[in-house]
Amino acid sequence: MAKKDGGEIAPALIGFAAGFAAEFATRKALTFAWTRATGEEPPTDLESPEVSLGHALSWAVVAGVGVEVARVLAVRAARKGISGSPRAELSS
């Protein structure tokens, strides 16, 4: 995580913005893919008794894993772009 001494604030903010953008774009892409594959919108209220357990669990896994992978990759790419070295964040 970023240090609070002021030297690491910019990379942390850029990483946050990259993660947020990746999450937004991935969720839109996953929603589109789910709709094309199943013919229906993904469930929005996973706890609703009107949503089958299979659909709720499937969407939770797809969305959770997909969004988190995209977010991690985006944050790492943003930090690599800032530092110019893939291992720069480990050396501090």
MMTF fields as JSON, N, C-alpha, C and O atoms, coordinates in Angstrom:
{
  "mmtfVersion": "1.0.0",
  "mmtfProducer": "UNKNOWN",
  "numBonds": 367,
  "numAtoms": 368,
  "numGroups": 92,
  "numChains": 1,
  "numModels": 1,
  "chainsPerModel": [1],
  "groupsPerChain": [92],
  "chainIdList": ["A"],
  "bondAtomList": [4, 2, 8, 6, 12, 10, 16, 14, 20, 18, 24, 22, 28, 26, 32, 30, 36, 34, 40, 38, 44, 42, 48, 46, 52, 50, 56, 54, 60, 58, 64, 62, 68, 66, 72, 70, 76, 74, 80, 78, 84, 82, 88, 86, 92, 90, 96, 94, 100, 98, 104, 102, 108, 106, 112, 110, 116, 114, 120, 118, 124, 122, 128, 126, 132, 130, 136, 134, 140, 138, 144, 142, 148, 146, 152, 150, 156, 154, 160, 158, 164, 162, 168, 166, 172, 170, 176, 174, 180, 178, 184, 182, 188, 186, 192, 190, 196, 194, 200, 198, 204, 202, 208, 206, 212, 210, 216, 214, 220, 218, 224, 222, 228, 226, 232, 230, 236, 234, 240, 238, 244, 242, 248, 246, 252, 250, 256, 254, 260, 258, 264, 262, 268, 266, 272, 270, 276, 274, 280, 278, 284, 282, 288, 286, 292, 290, 296, 294, 300, 298, 304, 302, 308, 306, 312, 310, 316, 314, 320, 318, 324, 322, 328, 326, 332, 330, 336, 334, 340, 338, 344, 342, 348, 346, 352, 350, 356, 354, 360, 358, 364, 362],
  "bondOrderList": [1, 1, 1, 1, 1, 1, 1, 1, 1, 1, 1, 1, 1, 1, 1, 1, 1, 1, 1, 1, 1, 1, 1, 1, 1, 1, 1, 1, 1, 1, 1, 1, 1, 1, 1, 1, 1, 1, 1, 1, 1, 1, 1, 1, 1, 1, 1, 1, 1, 1, 1, 1, 1, 1, 1, 1, 1, 1, 1, 1, 1, 1, 1, 1, 1, 1, 1, 1, 1, 1, 1, 1, 1, 1, 1, 1, 1, 1, 1, 1, 1, 1, 1, 1, 1, 1, 1, 1, 1, 1, 1],
  "groupList": [{"groupName": "MET", "atomNameList": ["N", "CA", "C", "O"], "elementList": ["N", "C", "C", "O"], "formalChargeList": [0, 0, 0, 0], "bondAtomList": [1, 0, 2, 1, 3, 2], "bondOrderList": [1, 1, 2], "singleLetterCode": "M", "chemCompType": "L-PEPTIDE LINKING"}, {"groupName": "ALA", "atomNameList": ["N", "CA", "C", "O"], "elementList": ["N", "C", "C", "O"], "formalChargeList": [0, 0, 0, 0], "bondAtomList": [1, 0, 2, 1, 3, 2], "bondOrderList": [1, 1, 2], "singleLetterCode": "A", "chemCompType": "L-PEPTIDE LINKING"}, {"groupName": "LYS", "atomNameList": ["N", "CA", "C", "O"], "elementList": ["N", "C", "C", "O"], "formalChargeList": [0, 0, 0, 0], "bondAtomList": [1, 0, 2, 1, 3, 2], "bondOrderList": [1, 1, 2], "singleLetterCode": "K", "chemCompType": "L-PEPTIDE LINKING"}, {"groupName": "ASP", "atomNameList": ["N", "CA", "C", "O"], "elementList": ["N", "C", "C", "O"], "formalChargeList": [0, 0, 0, 0], "bondAtomList": [1, 0, 2, 1, 3, 2], "bondOrderList": [1, 1, 2], "singleLetterCode": "D", "chemCompType": "L-PEPTIDE LINKING"}, {"groupName": "GLY", "atomNameList": ["N", "CA", "C", "O"], "elementList": ["N", "C", "C", "O"], "formalChargeList": [0, 0, 0, 0], "bondAtomList": [1, 0, 2, 1, 3, 2], "bondOrderList": [1, 1, 2], "singleLetterCode": "G", "chemCompType": "PEPTIDE LINKING"}, {"groupName": "GLU", "atomNameList": ["N", "CA", "C", "O"], "elementList": ["N", "C", "C", "O"], "formalChargeList": [0, 0, 0, 0], "bondAtomList": [1, 0, 2, 1, 3, 2], "bondOrderList": [1, 1, 2], "singleLetterCode": "E", "chemCompType": "L-PEPTIDE LINKING"}, {"groupName": "ILE", "atomNameList": ["N", "CA", "C", "O"], "elementList": ["N", "C", "C", "O"], "formalChargeList": [0, 0, 0, 0], "bondAtomList": [1, 0, 2, 1, 3, 2], "bondOrderList": [1, 1, 2], "singleLetterCode": "I", "chemCompType": "L-PEPTIDE LINKING"}, {"groupName": "PRO", "atomNameList": ["N", "CA", "C", "O"], "elementList": ["N", "C", "C", "O"], "formalChargeList": [0, 0, 0, 0], "bondAtomList": [1, 0, 2, 1, 3, 2], "bondOrderList": [1, 1, 2], "singleLetterCode": "P", "chemCompType": "L-PEPTIDE LINKING"}, {"groupName": "LEU", "atomNameList": ["N", "CA", "C", "O"], "elementList": ["N", "C", "C", "O"], "formalChargeList": [0, 0, 0, 0], "bondAtomList": [1, 0, 2, 1, 3, 2], "bondOrderList": [1, 1, 2], "singleLetterCode": "L", "chemCompType": "L-PEPTIDE LINKING"}, {"groupName": "PHE", "atomNameList": ["N", "CA", "C", "O"], "elementList": ["N", "C", "C", "O"], "formalChargeList": [0, 0, 0, 0], "bondAtomList": [1, 0, 2, 1, 3, 2], "bondOrderList": [1, 1, 2], "singleLetterCode": "F", "chemCompType": "L-PEPTIDE LINKING"}, {"groupName": "THR", "atomNameList": ["N", "CA", "C", "O"], "elementList": ["N", "C", "C", "O"], "formalChargeList": [0, 0, 0, 0], "bondAtomList": [1, 0, 2, 1, 3, 2], "bondOrderList": [1, 1, 2], "singleLetterCode": "T", "chemCompType": "L-PEPTIDE LINKING"}, {"groupName": "ARG", "atomNameList": ["N", "CA", "C", "O"], "elementList": ["N", "C", "C", "O"], "formalChargeList": [0, 0, 0, 0], "bondAtomList": [1, 0, 2, 1, 3, 2], "bondOrderList": [1, 1, 2], "singleLetterCode": "R", "chemCompType": "L-PEPTIDE LINKING"}, {"groupName": "TRP", "atomNameList": ["N", "CA", "C", "O"], "elementList": ["N", "C", "C", "O"], "formalChargeList": [0, 0, 0, 0], "bondAtomList": [1, 0, 2, 1, 3, 2], "bondOrderList": [1, 1, 2], "singleLetterCode": "W", "chemCompType": "L-PEPTIDE LINKING"}, {"groupName": "SER", "atomNameList": ["N", "CA", "C", "O"], "elementList": ["N", "C", "C", "O"], "formalChargeList": [0, 0, 0, 0], "bondAtomList": [1, 0, 2, 1, 3, 2], "bondOrderList": [1, 1, 2], "singleLetterCode": "S", "chemCompType": "L-PEPTIDE LINKING"}, {"groupName": "VAL", "atomNameList": ["N", "CA", "C", "O"], "elementList": ["N", "C", "C", "O"], "formalChargeList": [0, 0, 0, 0], "bondAtomList": [1, 0, 2, 1, 3, 2], "bondOrderList": [1, 1, 2], "singleLetterCode": "V", "chemCompType": "L-PEPTIDE LINKING"}, {"groupName": "HIS", "atomNameList": ["N", "CA", "C", "O"], "elementList": ["N", "C", "C", "O"], "formalChargeList": [0, 0, 0, 0], "bondAtomList": [1, 0, 2, 1, 3, 2], "bondOrderList": [1, 1, 2], "singleLetterCode": "H", "chemCompType": "L-PEPTIDE LINKING"}],
  "groupTypeList": [0, 1, 2, 2, 3, 4, 4, 5, 6, 1, 7, 1, 8, 6, 4, 9, 1, 1, 4, 9, 1, 1, 5, 9, 1, 10, 11, 2, 1, 8, 10, 9, 1, 12, 10, 11, 1, 10, 4, 5, 5, 7, 7, 10, 3, 8, 5, 13, 7, 5, 14, 13, 8, 4, 15, 1, 8, 13, 12, 1, 14, 14, 1, 4, 14, 4, 14, 5, 14, 1, 11, 14, 8, 1, 14, 11, 1, 1, 11, 2, 4, 6, 13, 4, 13, 7, 11, 1, 5, 8, 13, 13],
  "groupIdList": [1, 2, 3, 4, 5, 6, 7, 8, 9, 10, 11, 12, 13, 14, 15, 16, 17, 18, 19, 20, 21, 22, 23, 24, 25, 26, 27, 28, 29, 30, 31, 32, 33, 34, 35, 36, 37, 38, 39, 40, 41, 42, 43, 44, 45, 46, 47, 48, 49, 50, 51, 52, 53, 54, 55, 56, 57, 58, 59, 60, 61, 62, 63, 64, 65, 66, 67, 68, 69, 70, 71, 72, 73, 74, 75, 76, 77, 78, 79, 80, 81, 82, 83, 84, 85, 86, 87, 88, 89, 90, 91, 92],
  "secStructList": [7, 7, 7, 1, 1, 1, 1, 1, 2, 2, 2, 2, 2, 2, 2, 2, 2, 2, 2, 2, 2, 2, 2, 2, 2, 2, 2, 2, 2, 2, 2, 2, 2, 2, 2, 2, 2, 2, 1, 1, 7, 7, 7, 1, 7, 6, 6, 7, 6, 6, 1, 7, 2, 2, 2, 2, 2, 2, 2, 2, 2, 2, 2, 2, 2, 2, 2, 2, 2, 2, 2, 2, 2, 2, 2, 2, 2, 2, 2, 2, 2, 2, 2, 1, 1, 6, 6, 2, 2, 2, 2, 7],
  "xCoordList": [0.833, 0.0, 0.871, 2.07, 0.29, 1.04, 1.444, 0.713, 2.607, 3.066, 2.343, 1.944, 2.178, 1.463, 2.381, 1.927, 3.675, 4.611, 4.571, 5.322, 3.728, 3.581, 4.295, 3.966, 5.246, 5.998, 5.271, 5.61, 4.299, 3.611, 2.15, 1.407, 1.724, 0.318, -0.091, -1.137, 0.709, 0.356, 0.208, -0.79, 1.155, 0.97, -0.264, -0.943, -0.544, -1.723, -3.003, -3.923, -3.065, -4.249, -4.413, -5.529, -3.311, -3.374, -3.779, -4.557, -3.26, -3.653, -5.127, -5.81, -5.619, -7.04, -7.904, -8.894, -7.527, -8.292, -8.269, -9.288, -7.11, -7.009, -7.865, -8.533, -7.847, -8.673, -10.149, -10.919, -10.547, -11.95, -12.401, -13.477, -11.595, -11.946, -12.008, -12.9, -11.059, -11.056, -12.283, -12.883, -12.65, -13.835, -15.089, -15.918, -15.229, -16.4, -16.485, -17.534, -15.387, -15.377, -15.592, -16.312, -14.979, -15.132, -16.551, -17.104, -17.141, -18.525, -19.466, -20.378, -19.254, -20.068, -19.869, -20.839, -18.624, -18.327, -18.909, -19.455, -18.795, -19.343, -20.866, -21.463, -21.49, -22.949, -23.379, -24.342, -22.675, -22.984, -22.804, -23.673, -21.674, -21.398, -22.427, -22.873, -22.8, -23.792, -25.13, -25.788, -25.52, -26.792, -26.782, -27.769, -25.683, -25.583, -25.579, -26.174, -24.916, -24.793, -26.074, -26.438, -26.756, -27.926, -29.249, -30.284, -29.227, -30.459, -31.232, -32.344, -30.659, -31.316, -30.281, -29.092, -30.751, -29.863, -29.317, -29.987, -28.108, -27.596, -28.412, -28.98, -28.475, -29.248, -28.635, -27.416, -29.487, -29.0, -29.104, -28.279, -30.103, -30.26, -30.025, -30.943, -28.787, -28.424, -29.091, -29.142, -29.599, -30.229, -31.732, -32.391, -32.279, -33.704, -34.11, -33.425, -35.222, -35.682, -36.174, -36.348, -36.398, -36.85, -35.703, -35.944, -34.462, -33.288, -32.856, -32.662, -32.706, -32.311, -30.902, -30.082, -30.642, -29.339, -28.236, -27.155, -28.505, -27.508, -27.132, -25.952, -28.146, -27.872, -27.134, -26.199, -27.551, -26.913, -25.449, -24.582, -25.169, -23.792, -22.95, -21.794, -23.518, -22.782, -22.38, -21.227, -23.338, -23.023, -22.025, -21.133, -22.169, -21.248, -19.821, -18.89, -19.637, -18.302, -17.746, -16.608, -18.538, -18.078, -17.729, -16.655, -18.622, -18.39, -17.251, -16.398, -17.235, -16.202, -14.805, -13.901, -14.627, -13.307, -12.919, -11.794, -13.838, -13.534, -13.149, -12.157, -13.914, -13.643, -12.349, -11.564, -12.116, -10.9, -9.646, -8.638, -9.692, -8.537, -8.258, -7.107, -9.286, -9.107, -8.55, -7.683, -9.036, -8.574, -7.102, -6.334, -6.715, -5.319, -4.398, -3.355, -4.783, -3.958, -3.853, -2.783, -4.944, -4.927, -4.059, -3.294, -4.165, -3.359, -1.883, -1.046, -1.563, -0.157, 0.379, 1.512, -0.414, 0.025, 0.22, 1.173, -0.67, -0.539, 0.705, 1.431, 0.954, 2.146, 3.42, 4.435, 3.38, 4.547, 4.805, 5.958, 3.756, 3.908, 4.479, 5.237, 4.127, 4.638, 6.107, 6.933, 6.416, 7.766, 8.737, 9.941, 8.224, 9.091, 9.737, 10.443, 9.504, 10.086, 9.028, 8.333, 8.89, 7.883, 8.143, 7.203, 9.373, 9.721, 9.969, 10.395, 9.72, 10.025, 9.215, 9.705, 7.971, 7.149, 7.628, 7.317, 8.382, 8.878, 10.185, 10.531, 10.9, 12.195, 12.11, 13.103, 10.959, 10.863, 10.466, 10.349],
  "yCoordList": [-1.184, 0.0, 1.238, 1.16, 2.345, 3.592, 4.107, 3.966, 4.696, 5.329, 6.656, 7.271, 7.091, 8.331, 9.543, 10.631, 9.376, 10.48, 11.479, 12.454, 11.263, 12.205, 11.778, 12.281, 10.882, 10.45, 9.431, 9.259, 8.763, 7.69, 8.015, 7.123, 9.235, 9.586, 9.543, 8.982, 10.122, 10.159, 8.759, 8.497, 7.849, 6.5, 5.804, 5.048, 6.061, 5.446, 5.969, 5.197, 7.266, 7.843, 7.363, 7.082, 7.267, 6.773, 5.304, 4.879, 4.531, 3.132, 2.987, 2.121, 3.842, 3.823, 4.138, 3.453, 5.183, 5.572, 4.471, 4.19, 3.852, 2.759, 1.572, 0.955, 1.254, 0.156, 0.431, -0.452, 1.66, 2.034, 1.953, 1.427, 2.463, 2.415, 0.976, 0.619, 0.161, -1.246, -1.975, -2.792, -1.678, -2.316, -1.933, -2.789, -0.654, -0.174, -0.827, -1.346, -0.8, -1.355, -2.863, -3.394, -3.547, -5.003, -5.392, -6.337, -4.674, -4.984, -4.794, -5.596, -3.736, -3.512, -4.647, -5.152, -5.05, -6.129, -7.458, -8.219, -7.735, -8.981, -9.003, -10.041, -7.858, -7.773, -8.04, -8.771, -7.457, -7.681, -9.153, -9.745, -9.748, -11.147, -12.076, -13.04, -11.792, -12.611, -12.555, -13.578, -11.358, -11.187, -11.936, -12.577, -11.856, -12.566, -14.081, -14.812, -14.554, -15.992, -16.614, -17.723, -15.911, -16.498, -16.0, -16.634, -14.874, -14.306, -13.48, -13.036, -13.267, -12.448, -11.615, -11.934, -10.549, -9.67, -10.415, -11.296, -10.069, -10.703, -10.25, -9.158, -11.069, -10.684, -9.473, -9.372, -8.566, -7.377, -7.544, -7.005, -8.281, -8.539, -10.027, -10.838, -10.374, -11.781, -12.46, -13.689, -11.696, -12.271, -12.458, -13.015, -12.0, -12.107, -13.566, -14.313, -13.98, -15.358, -15.619, -16.773, -14.561, -14.729, -15.113, -15.557, -14.948, -15.318, -16.713, -16.97, -17.616, -18.977, -18.978, -18.116, -19.942, -20.043, -20.226, -19.654, -21.013, -21.23, -19.956, -19.698, -19.142, -17.875, -16.909, -16.229, -16.854, -15.939, -16.299, -15.425, -17.575, -18.003, -17.85, -17.434, -18.182, -18.048, -16.602, -16.321, -15.679, -14.276, -13.759, -12.981, -14.183, -13.73, -14.161, -13.374, -15.382, -15.886, -15.174, -14.705, -15.093, -14.453, -12.991, -12.534, -12.264, -10.842, -10.618, -9.758, -11.374, -11.188, -11.462, -10.645, -12.6, -12.958, -12.038, -11.543, -11.813, -10.97, -9.562, -9.033, -8.948, -7.569, -7.482, -6.556, -8.41, -8.344, -8.567, -7.891, -9.499, -9.724, -8.459, -8.038, -7.86, -6.639, -5.507, -4.76, -5.374, -4.319, -4.497, -3.535, -5.713, -5.979, -5.69, -5.056, -6.154, -5.92, -4.435, -3.959, -3.708, -2.274, -1.509, -0.632, -1.827, -1.136, -1.438, -0.539, -2.685, -3.036, -2.354, -1.873, -2.306, -1.638, -0.148, 0.439, 0.469, 1.895, 2.172, 3.126, 1.37, 1.571, 1.281, 1.946, 0.298, 0.009, 1.177, 1.54, 1.766, 2.92, 4.126, 4.896, 4.298, 5.43, 5.219, 6.115, 4.044, 3.792, 3.426, 3.649, 2.869, 2.462, 1.116, 0.621, 0.511, -0.784, -1.648, -1.183, -2.903, -3.764, -4.099, -4.444, -4.013, -4.368, -3.148, -3.3, -1.96, -0.754, -0.664, -0.146, -1.166, -1.088, -2.03, -1.821, -3.068, -3.999, -3.511, -3.942, -2.634, -2.201, -1.126, -0.862, -0.504, 0.556, 0.056, 0.841],
  "zCoordList": [0.0, 0.0, 0.0, 0.266, -0.289, -0.39, 0.982, 1.962, 1.025, 2.264, 2.418, 1.43, 3.643, 3.929, 4.017, 4.373, 3.697, 3.847, 2.69, 2.701, 1.714, 0.618, -0.643, -1.717, -0.569, -1.732, -2.581, -3.751, -2.037, -2.738, -3.04, -3.449, -2.855, -3.039, -4.503, -4.83, -5.393, -6.82, -7.411, -8.083, -7.191, -7.727, -7.141, -7.835, -5.881, -5.265, -5.909, -6.182, -6.151, -6.789, -8.221, -8.658, -8.954, -10.326, -10.332, -11.186, -9.39, -9.275, -8.948, -9.495, -8.049, -7.7, -8.912, -9.169, -9.663, -10.847, -11.905, -12.536, -12.097, -13.069, -12.642, -13.472, -11.367, -10.859, -11.006, -11.382, -10.709, -10.837, -12.291, -12.577, -13.202, -14.627, -15.136, -15.905, -14.703, -15.124, -14.588, -15.287, -13.354, -12.772, -13.544, -13.854, -13.853, -14.586, -15.968, -16.351, -16.705, -18.061, -18.051, -18.897, -17.111, -17.037, -16.669, -17.231, -15.734, -15.362, -16.547, -16.748, -17.336, -18.537, -19.538, -20.104, -19.758, -20.698, -20.223, -21.021, -18.932, -18.395, -18.473, -18.759, -18.218, -18.331, -19.762, -19.997, -20.716, -22.129, -22.494, -23.134, -22.089, -22.407, -21.755, -22.377, -20.517, -19.818, -20.552, -20.742, -20.958, -21.651, -22.985, -23.346, -23.705, -24.99, -24.789, -25.58, -23.739, -23.512, -22.966, -23.356, -22.069, -21.408, -21.967, -21.763, -22.667, -23.196, -22.184, -22.468, -21.006, -19.985, -19.251, -19.246, -18.636, -17.875, -16.66, -16.121, -16.226, -15.006, -13.807, -13.82, -12.782, -11.595, -10.906, -10.771, -10.474, -9.766, -8.256, -7.517, -7.788, -6.355, -6.128, -6.249, -5.797, -5.66, -4.471, -4.419, -3.524, -2.344, -2.516, -1.638, -3.634, -3.871, -4.055, -4.753, -3.433, -3.622, -5.047, -5.439, -5.822, -7.209, -8.139, -9.261, -7.69, -8.476, -8.041, -6.853, -9.017, -8.657, -8.074, -8.391, -7.23, -6.587, -7.622, -7.488, -8.641, -9.696, -10.417, -10.658, -10.769, -11.444, -10.519, -10.942, -9.273, -8.327, -8.113, -8.146, -7.894, -7.683, -8.94, -8.868, -10.083, -11.342, -11.592, -11.919, -11.437, -11.665, -10.628, -10.963, -9.384, -8.339, -8.654, -8.484, -9.105, -9.433, -10.663, -10.649, -11.717, -12.951, -12.708, -13.1, -12.068, -11.838, -10.844, -11.061, -9.775, -8.761, -9.279, -9.105, -9.911, -10.425, -11.582, -11.634, -12.497, -13.661, -13.282, -13.783, -12.409, -11.998, -11.205, -11.411, -10.322, -9.5, -10.34, -10.131, -11.283, -12.167, -12.986, -13.096, -13.551, -14.344, -13.491, -13.944, -12.271, -11.389, -11.023, -11.043, -10.693, -10.33, -11.517, -11.358, -12.699, -13.88, -14.211, -14.588, -14.076, -14.377, -13.385, -13.785, -12.11, -11.098, -11.312, -11.23, -11.583, -11.817, -13.067, -13.069, -14.123, -15.348, -15.115, -15.627, -14.348, -14.064, -13.237, -13.515, -12.246, -11.412, -12.187, -11.98, -13.073, -13.907, -14.846, -15.076, -15.387, -16.268, -15.558, -16.148, -14.306, -13.528, -13.178, -13.349, -12.694, -12.199, -13.318, -13.191, -14.409, -15.507, -15.294, -16.171, -14.13, -13.815, -13.154, -12.25, -13.586, -12.982, -11.532, -10.816, -11.066, -9.688, -8.812, -7.667, -9.307, -8.541, -7.257, -6.254, -7.275, -6.078, -4.986, -3.814, -5.35, -4.35, -3.712, -2.612, -4.38, -3.87, -2.796, -2.118, -2.624, -1.615, -0.267, 0.673]
}
